[in-house]
Amino acid sequence: MFTLAHLSDPHLGPLPDPKLLQLFSKRLLGYLNWQRNRSKIMGANYLEQLVEDMKAQAPDHIAVTGDLVNIALPLEISGARTWLDEVGAPENVSVVPGNHDAYVPGAVRKARSAWWPYMSGDAATDVPSPDASPEATFPYVRRRGDIALIGVTTGRASAPWFATGRVGSKQSKRLRAVLEDLGSQDLFRIVMLHHPPFRHATHWHKRLSDASRVRAVVKRAGAELILHGHTHIDSFETIDGPNGPVPVVGVPSATSAPGGKKPAGRYNLFRIDRTNEGWTCRMEEHGFTAPEAPVTLLSERKVDIPG
């Protein structure tokens, strides 16, 4: 059995004091939003408690689906690398960037350099040149026995008041080839991306702009499980695959405090096993129920795997 933990959107705080010049951009809006709103619902030590409980479950691997930072300041990006080192070794933790990690032009390149050991494939060696397109290094593939983890980037710098993502045609073509190859090897393929690819997943200004392209790839090439963040809510949807519906699972922000408008911080565990009949998967939701309550098991369910 392979146990995968999934958390997302830690939005690590507190926010370092930015230089005035750094606020002459979209960052000003994000900074004000942090001061007025996010700092109140993403404070305390809920993330620390969640990660501690998650590690106590001894997962074989951890998936982090983006938005490690808030406005992508250099100190935030380096601080996120320190946090990742505390979560686990690079070979045991896989990361994909979110829209906040790509908050302004050039930010996602800095994040890629800082977090490279956590979001590169098994065969990758040197960090790519800063001039290389971030999308060119995705999707990456990590194989752990019969499990294949495929990291896809949707993180793109967007205009003020927008939080959209995009996969792009070139990355989509590579994703299709990767999924077809891994499928021919009869592996359990887990796609990790930040923005959800199903229809009507979020508001128009926060959408994955080419979600239909991702759905078309999965419908043709297939996958066993898709994990995402971005919405800060728990969700369980499906999109079409060649052998049946493919489960698409989202998790709330790992730092959301109990009692807010969005669900409190959670992580999900997926217990994946191969049987004579095919694959089985059970999902557990772990999180908070009240401000003073410990992390508890919230629910369990069977995940139907196509095929």
C-alpha positions in Angstrom: 0.0 0.0 0.0 1.1 3.5 -0.8 0.0 6.4 1.4 0.0 9.9 -0.2 -0.7 13.0 1.9 -2.0 16.1 0.1 -2.1 19.7 1.4 -2.3 23.0 -0.4 -2.3 26.8 -0.1 -0.3 27.3 3.1 0.2 31.0 2.3 3.1 31.1 4.7 3.2 34.0 7.1 3.8 36.4 8.6 4.4 38.5 5.5 7.9 40.2 5.6 8.0 43.9 5.4 8.3 44.8 1.7 10.4 47.5 0.3 8.5 50.4 -1.2 9.7 49.6 -4.7 8.4 46.1 -4.4 4.9 47.5 -3.9 4.8 49.3 -7.2 3.0 46.4 -8.8 0.1 44.0 -8.1 1.8 43.3 -4.8 0.3 46.4 -3.3 -3.2 44.8 -3.6 -2.0 41.6 -2.1 -0.2 43.3 0.7 -3.3 45.3 1.7 -5.4 42.1 1.5 -3.0 40.3 3.8 -3.1 43.2 6.3 -6.8 43.5 6.3 -8.0 39.9 5.8 -5.6 37.0 5.3 -3.5 37.7 8.4 -6.6 37.3 10.6 -7.7 33.9 9.1 -4.3 32.4 8.4 -2.5 33.1 11.7 -1.9 31.1 14.9 -0.2 27.8 14.6 -2.8 25.7 12.7 -0.4 24.9 9.9 2.2 23.7 12.3 -0.3 21.4 14.1 -1.6 20.1 10.7 1.8 19.2 9.4 2.8 17.6 12.7 -0.3 15.4 12.6 0.3 14.6 8.9 3.8 13.5 9.6 2.6 11.3 12.4 0.6 9.3 9.8 3.9 8.4 8.2 2.8 9.0 4.6 5.1 7.6 1.8 4.9 10.9 0.0 3.5 14.4 0.3 2.0 16.5 -2.4 1.8 20.3 -2.0 -0.3 21.9 -4.7 0.8 25.5 -4.7 0.4 29.0 -3.1 3.2 28.5 -0.6 3.6 32.3 -0.5 1.4 35.4 -0.7 2.9 38.1 -2.9 6.1 36.3 -3.9 8.6 38.6 -2.1 12.1 37.2 -2.3 12.1 36.6 1.5 8.8 34.7 1.2 10.3 32.4 -1.4 13.4 31.7 0.6 11.3 31.2 3.7 9.1 28.7 1.9 12.2 26.7 1.0 13.0 26.5 4.7 9.5 25.4 5.4 9.7 22.7 2.8 12.9 21.4 4.3 11.0 21.0 7.6 8.1 19.2 5.9 10.3 16.5 4.4 13.2 15.6 2.2 12.9 16.6 -1.5 12.5 13.0 -2.6 9.5 12.6 -0.3 7.7 15.9 -1.1 6.4 17.1 -4.5 5.4 20.7 -5.2 3.7 22.6 -8.0 3.5 26.4 -8.1 0.2 28.3 -7.7 -0.8 31.8 -8.8 0.5 33.4 -5.7 3.9 31.8 -6.3 3.8 33.5 -9.7 2.3 36.8 -8.4 4.4 39.1 -10.5 6.5 38.6 -13.6 9.6 36.7 -12.8 8.5 35.4 -9.4 7.8 31.9 -10.5 11.4 31.6 -11.9 12.8 32.6 -8.5 10.5 30.1 -6.9 11.5 27.4 -9.3 15.2 28.0 -8.5 14.6 28.0 -4.7 12.3 25.0 -4.7 13.8 23.0 -7.6 14.6 19.8 -5.5 10.9 19.7 -4.7 9.5 20.2 -8.1 11.7 18.4 -10.5 11.6 14.9 -12.0 13.6 11.9 -11.0 16.0 12.4 -13.9 16.5 16.1 -13.3 19.9 17.4 -12.2 20.9 21.0 -12.5 18.6 23.9 -11.9 17.5 25.4 -15.3 18.8 28.8 -16.4 16.8 31.8 -15.0 16.1 32.6 -18.7 14.4 29.3 -19.3 10.6 29.3 -19.4 9.2 27.8 -16.2 6.7 25.9 -18.2 9.5 24.2 -20.1 10.4 22.1 -17.0 6.8 20.8 -16.6 5.2 18.4 -16.4 7.8 16.6 -14.2 7.5 12.9 -13.3 8.4 11.1 -10.1 7.9 7.4 -9.9 7.6 5.6 -6.6 7.1 1.9 -7.2 3.8 1.6 -9.2 2.8 5.2 -8.4 3.6 8.0 -10.8 3.4 11.6 -9.6 3.0 14.2 -12.4 3.6 17.8 -11.5 1.9 20.4 -13.8 2.3 24.2 -13.5 -0.7 26.5 -13.8 1.1 29.4 -12.1 1.3 32.5 -14.3 1.6 36.1 -13.4 -1.8 37.7 -13.9 -3.3 41.2 -13.9 -4.5 43.0 -10.7 -7.7 41.5 -9.3 -7.1 38.3 -11.3 -5.9 34.9 -10.1 -6.2 32.9 -13.3 -4.0 30.0 -14.3 -2.9 28.5 -17.6 -1.3 25.2 -18.6 -0.5 26.2 -22.2 -0.5 24.1 -25.4 3.2 23.0 -25.2 2.8 21.7 -21.6 -0.5 20.1 -22.5 1.1 18.1 -25.4 3.9 16.9 -23.1 1.3 16.0 -20.4 -0.6 13.9 -22.9 2.6 12.1 -23.9 3.6 11.5 -20.3 0.2 10.2 -19.3 0.1 7.8 -22.3 3.5 6.5 -21.6 2.9 6.0 -17.9 -0.5 4.4 -18.6 1.1 1.9 -21.0 3.2 0.8 -18.0 0.1 0.2 -15.9 1.0 2.8 -13.2 -1.3 4.7 -10.9 -1.0 8.2 -12.3 -1.6 11.2 -10.0 -1.7 14.6 -11.6 -0.9 17.5 -9.3 -1.8 21.1 -10.3 -3.0 24.2 -8.5 -6.1 25.4 -10.4 -9.0 22.9 -10.6 -9.7 21.7 -14.2 -13.4 20.8 -13.9 -16.2 23.1 -15.2 -17.5 26.0 -13.0 -14.8 25.3 -10.4 -14.4 28.9 -9.3 -15.2 32.5 -10.3 -14.3 33.6 -13.8 -11.4 35.9 -12.7 -9.8 32.9 -10.8 -10.4 30.2 -13.3 -8.0 27.9 -15.1 -8.3 29.6 -18.5 -7.6 26.5 -20.6 -9.2 23.9 -18.3 -11.0 22.5 -21.4 -7.5 21.6 -22.8 -6.6 19.7 -19.6 -9.9 17.9 -19.7 -9.3 16.9 -23.4 -5.9 15.5 -22.5 -7.2 13.4 -19.6 -10.2 12.2 -21.7 -7.7 11.0 -24.3 -4.8 9.8 -22.2 -6.4 9.0 -18.8 -5.3 9.4 -15.2 -6.2 7.7 -12.0 -6.4 10.7 -9.7 -6.1 14.6 -10.0 -5.2 16.8 -7.0 -5.6 20.5 -6.8 -5.8 23.5 -4.4 -6.7 27.2 -5.1 -10.3 27.3 -4.1 -9.7 26.9 -0.3 -12.6 24.5 0.0 -13.0 20.7 0.1 -14.3 19.3 -3.2 -14.7 16.0 -4.9 -15.5 16.1 -8.6 -14.8 14.0 -11.7 -13.8 14.7 -15.3 -14.1 12.2 -18.2 -11.4 9.7 -18.8 -11.1 7.0 -21.5 -12.1 4.3 -19.0 -14.6 6.2 -16.9 -14.7 9.3 -14.6 -11.4 10.4 -13.2 -11.7 11.8 -9.6 -10.6 15.4 -9.0 -10.0 16.2 -5.3 -9.4 19.7 -3.8 -8.4 20.5 -0.2 -8.9 23.6 1.9 -6.1 26.0 2.6 -3.7 24.4 5.2 -3.7 27.6 7.2 -7.4 28.5 7.4 -8.5 29.1 11.0 -11.7 27.4 12.2 -14.8 29.6 12.3 -14.1 31.5 9.1 -16.0 31.7 5.8 -13.9 28.9 4.3 -13.4 25.4 5.8 -10.7 25.1 8.4 -7.3 23.8 7.5 -7.1 20.2 6.3 -5.0 17.6 4.6 -6.1 14.5 2.8 -4.6 11.0 2.9 -5.0 8.6 0.0 -4.3 4.9 0.7 -3.6 3.3 -2.7 -3.3 -0.4 -3.3 -3.2 -2.7 -6.3 -5.4 -5.8 -6.2 -6.2 -8.6 -8.6 -9.2 -6.6 -9.8 -7.2 -3.3 -10.3 -6.6 -0.3 -8.1 -8.3 0.6 -4.8 -8.1 3.9 -3.1 -9.4 5.2 0.2 -9.4 8.9 1.1 -9.3 10.3 4.6 -9.9 14.0 5.5 -8.0 15.3 8.6 -8.5 18.7 10.0 -9.9 21.1 12.6 -13.4 21.3 13.9 -13.1 24.2 16.4 -10.4 26.7 17.4 -9.2 24.8 20.4 -9.7 21.3 19.0 -6.9 19.1 17.8 -6.5 17.7 14.3 -9.0 14.9 13.9 -10.2 12.4 11.3 -13.2 14.1 9.7 -14.3 11.6 7.1 -13.4 8.5 5.1 -14.6 7.5 1.7 -13.8 5.1 -1.1 -12.5 6.7 -4.3 -13.6 5.0 -7.4 -10.7 4.6 -9.8 -11.5 4.3 -13.6 -10.7 1.2 -15.4 
